[in-house]
Amino acid sequence: MTYLSRIRINPLRAQSRKLLANPRAMRSAVLHGVPGDATKERILWRLDTDNPHRPWLYALTPTKPDWSHLVENAGWPSAEGEHVNIADYRPLLERLDTGHHYAFRVTASPVQNTKTPQKRTAAQIARAETEVERPDSESRRPRSLRLGHRTAAAQLAWFLDRTPKWGFRIPASEIEPQIPGIELDDPAPEVLILGRQRLSFGHPDRDNSTRKSRVTIHTATFEGHLEITDPERFTATLLAGIGPSKAYGCGLLTLARIPAT
């Protein structure tokens, strides 16, 4: 069983501000909503802050969650209205088929792998020096570095290049009605980047638990229209997520029906 949840977050509460500012803290809160050892499960989540006064947290979990702690500590526990919605994901997965169209949204972390970055961070320089000092020949080979794409053009290209392996395509935009005297040789794909962020937060060092290192992630939120081309791959994409940094709020692809015209 898989469940998709949506939780209202109250941004004025002290605990909420901590969660909204630190993806690592939000990840911990999400993991605490799942019984058992949540670190062994594939859990995806995303924070939507289109309206900063009414942010929403989405989470995809393999088992049915309990978000009572989030409502109590970061929501409106005594207010009216729906605080949490938990839906069985199976009916959606069962009806996916080739040619089906959906509106979508996903926050991803577009990255590139390179051995020759133009500007390395202090941590990357230190790692490279450590590898050179090691005597074995295998470790002296420079390893590729994963760097985040920082421009909207590069982030969009990263996304569009990978849609075939994710089991869908982005149709070309249709202008209705057509503008007289203007013909588009190559209509733009029907996808927009709604927001871009640079997230930076502390994380315990793997080699020294008392010392914290900095984690920096460049994210982009994509929204648009997709067409399923491979239902099996697409289902796997929905369950596994898109791109890296899934632990920190990236990769969850959500769908909505496109109203019939």
Summary of the structure (lengths in Angstrom):
residues: 261
radius of gyration: 20.8
end to end distance: 33.6
largest distance: 69.1
contacts: 687
relative contact order: 0.19
helix: 30%
strand: 30%
